[in-house]
Amino acid sequence: FGPDRPVAEWMEWAGHGTVGWLLNGRWLDAPALRYRYSSAQEYAETLQRLTTMLTFYWGAGALWPKCRRPQAGGEMCCNEPLLHWREGSGVKCRLCGASAGWVCPRGSHPDGVCPTCLSRLQTALCGKPGETASTDVYDAVVKREVTRRDCGVFVLGEVESRRPPKVAPNWRTSYRLKCAALVAVVRLGSSHEPLTPAHPFQLGEIVPVVMGQGQGADQDHVQRQRGCMALRLLSRGDLPLLPANVDCPLDEGARVAVIDLRVFVPEVVPVLSICAHPTLGEQLERIPFIDRLIGCHPHAPPEGLPPGSSVEEFIKDAVMNSEIDVFQRLTDDKREALLHRLLGLARTADFQGTQLDAFASALRSSIHCTQGPPGTGKSYVGVQGILALDLIRQALQQAGHSLGPIVVLSYKNHALDELLLDVLKAPGFNARPGSLIRCGNSESEELRRYMEVRSVFEDRAQDELNSRLVTLRTTQRIVRDWCDLAGHMSTIAAGMEEAANVRAMLSTWSGQTTGPGDVEASLVTCLAVAFSLEVLQRLEDEMAQGPGDEAEVDGESVSSAVSNQQREPATFGAISSGTAYQILVDLGKFKLRQPDALVQAVGVLEAEAEHWDTPPPRRGERAGPRALFLLMEWLYGHVPPPRCCARDDGGARCSLCAQAEGGFCA
């Protein structure tokens, strides 16, 4: 967050994640979503706190006492963590009888603990294995590190809960340590070491131990039953807010404690990386109509009726106070008739909880946003909203007003198909010919007859667009992989015995290479790849000569070989993004066998680019190396601005940007 933006308490997981942060519980007091916000920054902070709470709630619950209130039937306890702070609730501490501050979030369960007893219970939960330890904390030993295609994976053995359940779990169906689960990894000094508030943790994801034919997440329960599991540590590619040194490997034989956070990485980490970013408020301010969406616009419609109002009251208030202009086109009698039809739709709909409020709010506002976790009925409310818009459209057409079609958009084909199928099956929708047109490709056979017919030219244009999008996304992935590779190989290349020859080639254009520790990460990456290719070439030469023959290796250094070749001086713009992409593809497939070709390709980065200023870093971020900036711009196919044509008495060109191609600077 930077020195001018202190880390908020609920964001300490990003840079100072410790067991103590999971134990304090103050960050759990997240505000509820409101109808109005004073600014986009306030709304962004609310989202940050909510997503943090939803991500780490069960992780904190692993180190908190649970509610012992029996459930209906009396066979099982509530087992909800006592994470709800309610001062003056009247609930007594289960241990000492004092007033309890931390209570069960279910108000009907009078179970809680006072702050003093909470500290003692948490110390026991974090302690050594036993009856009072946490069942969601596991001890393990790092057996080995395995390099896979996308990441490094650590295989753990001797995995055992500090308080195993009395009945052995069915690992096939149990929530425990499931694949893709988010976990907190704590390094220990010895076996079964108690967790302390000062212990830092790293976030990781559980992955299959064995990958291959017939193996994977579906069969990983067998490994967990044997006390074996695998995980990868999250990097800044998963969560950009993590510290720069987050990718710190686990040593073989190290003792670790794994806290099961009981959420899944694919579901929560992408949301957390966006909502928890410190620039979220600035990004939200750029969204069109953001003032209307969060209720801070001076002319935003008033809040709806309070919860508990009847269906008739909700719908009548929405129609009579709606700011949608189409309602204003109808006469009083026709608006009254439309109101009765909308009331009939709302009565037949099975609205639950706040769904009726969301439906009425959509009728009341010209711009509306319905949000909520998965499974809360957003799609159902959307279907009812489409049916309501269809009734409004029919009423306007019958009154002689022209109105365009109802457009339904979705970023997933499957989601759009499901929504349209629900609309077609709705009792109030008249599926007449031409009433629905499905644009794009549908995965549903029932929607085939509603699909639009496109011409051959449109199909060709769509194929070309898709091809370019695939190329763009592939190039972007290569850029990210290239930057990650630079950091990983910076320490590897420094120890290469013959790295001096290859480093000499790069020093002709890097300008600041004084030793292995001073080489920029991006340059070391090129060095390591070039050296590897040189070794592969020599091995191939030896194999080609046959057994018993000695390979004749040219004693001339690679750097001199490069310098002896007669080449025209290259310019920065001589290599396009397509060429850069192909070079990297060839590297990945080991087709590029000449180290000097790689050096020539990378060497053009510095030529004629000294006038291109490195952009300043964002607030709170450190400026990266210039070589890395030029490398990324080159891979993206960007060309520097034109350079001033003026020269001094010595013939050196001006180092400023020109106002136009072939012109001069200001």
Secondary structure, DSSP 8 states (H G I E B T S, - for coil): --TTS---GGGHHHHH-BHHHHHH-GGG------S--S-HHHHHHHHHHHHHHHHHHHHHHTTS-B---B-TTSSSB---B--EE-TT---BBTTT-SB-SEE-SSTT---EE-HHHHHHHHHHHTSSSSTTS-TTEEEEEEEEEEE-SSSEEEEEEEEEESS--SS---TTT--TT-TTEEEEEEEESSTT----TT-B-EEEEEE-S--STT-SGGGHHHHHHTT-EEEEE--TTT-TTS-TT------TT-EEEEEEEEEEHHHHHHHHHHHT-TTHHHHHTTSTTHHHHTT-STT-------TT--HHHHHHHHHHT---HHHHTS-HHHHHHHHHHHHHHHHHS---TTHHHHHHHHHH-SS------TTSSHHHHHHHHHHHHHHHHHHHHHTT----------SSHHHHHHHHHHHHHSTT----TTS--B-S--S-GGGGGGB----HHHHHHHHHHHHHHHHHHHHHHHHHHHHHHHHHHHHHHTT-TTHHHHHHHHHHHHS---SGGGS-HHHHHHHHHHHHHHHHHHHHHHHHH-TT-------S-HHHHHHHS------GGGS-HHHHHHHHHHHHTT----HHHHHHHHHTTTTT-TTS------TT-----HHHHHHHHHHTT-----B---B-TTS-B--SB-SSTT----
